[in-house]
């Protein structure tokens, strides 16, 4: 997908995160905190099945990468953790209601870094639809819920 950051509106809150030298991140990637550094969703370890993997990812979901990091680079990158930002993201072609819960889509037993799908349970979700689509659409405006922003709706974001 490559450098597909599609910020549309809202308040961005950028946090700086470390990146390991062997990790490749593109702007627009969904990233998770793995120990002390971020990695793209596609490198998240598959666990049992899709729902179990999505729930585990939601617990570590940091946000949307605003900067890329090539292999060999170790400079910190900016990641938007704000629940107030609206992005346009690729989604499974379907109809959507405002508030639908979304999680990373799956391809060959791996979750995708820049595509979402609708899920039935809030504990799997990292995003909510912020627009209504009456006909099948493969692009959707969404808000994200970082596990590292205490104001987000991510069930893992509680402090205390």
KACOR-V454237 format. One line per field, one symbol per residue. phi: phi as a letter, one per 40 degrees, with the letter a starting at -180 (. if undefined). psi: psi as a letter, one per 20 degrees, with the letter a starting at -180 (. if undefined). A space follows every 10 residues. Layout:
BEGIN
phi: ???
psi: ???
END
This chain:
BEGIN
phi: .ffbcbcbag ccbcbcbcbc cccbbbdgcc bbcbgbacac dcccccbgac cccccccdcb ccibcbbcac dgcbcdbcbc bccccbbcbc bdcacbbdgd cbadcbaffa cccaabacbc bccccbabcb acbcbdbbba cbbbbccbbc ccccccccbh
psi: hollompgra opopqpqqpq hjpppqpiqp qqondjrqqq hijpppofrg ggggghghij pgbppiqror piqjqqqppo jpiiqpqpqp rporqqqpip pqrprqollq qqikqrqpqh phiiqirqpj qpohqpqjqq pqqqnqikoi jrjpijjqp.
END
